[in-house]
Amino acid sequence: MKRSGDRVPFEQHKITEGIAAAAKGRPIEEETILLAASSIADELRLLGPEVTSEQVGFAVLEHLRDLDHVAYMRFASVYKGFDDAADFQREITLLTKATEPKRHDSRA
């Protein structure tokens, strides 16, 4: 289901193309992109017979977060419609918070 409310058939190749575009020039093998797209498609199928474009985009972002931060930022900038540098700064803050290892207080 698109944001507009239109219903379109799910096409895994669109996920593959989106990841490949975000990963262009990055050290990511084509096989890794194909595996990520397949994994995302499998996850989405578990959600039921109909998924929203928002669910698809979020799933791609989650995979890119683990795969490559530059590709993540590229995809996020298009998917979330960044308008200025502040949007990038906010997303980088969220990205680094989400990927930083938890620190344990050794004074306890």
C-alpha positions as a printed Julia matrix, in Angstrom:
108×3 Matrix{Float64}:
  0.0     0.0    0.0
  1.48    3.32  -1.11
  1.31    6.5    0.97
 -1.28    7.75  -1.5
 -3.5     4.79  -0.68
 -2.87    3.09  -4.01
 -2.36   -0.66  -3.9
  0.42   -2.08  -6.05
  1.92   -5.57  -6.23
  4.99   -6.14  -4.08
  8.14   -6.34  -6.2
 11.34   -7.5   -4.51
 13.45   -6.13  -7.36
 12.46   -2.6   -6.3
 14.03   -3.24  -2.9
 17.15   -4.58  -4.61
 17.3    -1.48  -6.84
 16.84    0.87  -3.89
 19.6    -0.78  -1.89
 21.9    -0.87  -4.93
 21.32    2.83  -5.6
 22.08    3.72  -1.97
 25.15    1.48  -2.0
 26.56    2.75  -5.31
 30.31    3.18  -4.99
 30.36    1.56  -1.56
 32.27   -1.65  -0.77
 29.15   -3.81  -0.82
 29.03   -6.94  -2.96
 26.08   -7.49  -5.27
 25.4   -10.8   -3.52
 25.11   -8.96  -0.2
 22.55   -6.6   -1.73
 20.55   -9.52  -3.13
 20.62  -11.33   0.22
 19.49   -8.21   2.06
 16.59   -7.69  -0.36
 15.58  -11.33   0.01
 15.74  -11.11   3.8
 13.65   -7.93   3.79
 11.06   -9.55   1.51
 10.88  -12.57   3.84
 10.38  -10.3    6.87
  7.63   -8.36   5.11
  5.8   -11.54   4.1
  5.54  -12.41   7.79
  3.6    -9.17   8.37
  0.69  -10.39   6.3
 -0.75  -10.17   2.82
 -0.52   -6.39   2.64
  2.31   -4.13   3.76
  2.68   -0.37   3.56
  5.43    1.45   1.72
  6.39    2.83   5.13
  6.99   -0.71   6.44
  9.1    -1.49   3.37
 11.19    1.67   3.76
 11.72    1.1    7.46
 12.83   -2.5    6.85
 15.33   -1.33   4.23
 16.68    1.3    6.62
 17.11   -1.28   9.38
 19.15   -3.52   7.09
 21.23   -0.65   5.74
 21.99    0.49   9.29
 23.82   -2.78   9.85
 25.26   -2.98   6.35
 26.76    0.46   5.64
 26.19    3.84   7.28
 26.81    5.84   4.11
 24.28    3.76   2.18
 21.9     4.16   5.12
 22.21    7.95   5.01
 21.72    8.04   1.25
 18.57    5.93   1.46
 17.27    7.86   4.48
 17.78   11.2    2.73
 15.53   10.12  -0.14
 13.06    8.02   1.85
 12.58   10.65   4.55
 12.79   13.58   2.12
 15.62   15.53   3.71
 15.43   19.26   2.92
 18.57   20.64   4.53
 21.74   19.87   6.47
 19.87   19.79   9.78
 17.96   16.73   8.56
 21.28   14.94   7.94
 22.63   15.99  11.33
 19.52   14.72  13.11
 19.67   11.39  11.3
 23.4    10.97  11.99
 22.7    11.55  15.68
 19.98    8.89  15.61
 22.2     6.52  13.65
 25.17    6.82  15.96
 23.0     6.47  19.07
 21.4     3.34  17.65
 24.72    1.73  16.71
 26.93    2.72  19.65
 27.7    -0.16  22.0
 26.13    0.2   25.4
 28.6     1.43  27.96
 28.64   -0.25  31.32
 29.5     1.83  34.34
 32.47    0.04  35.92
 32.14    2.11  39.11
 29.05    0.18  40.23
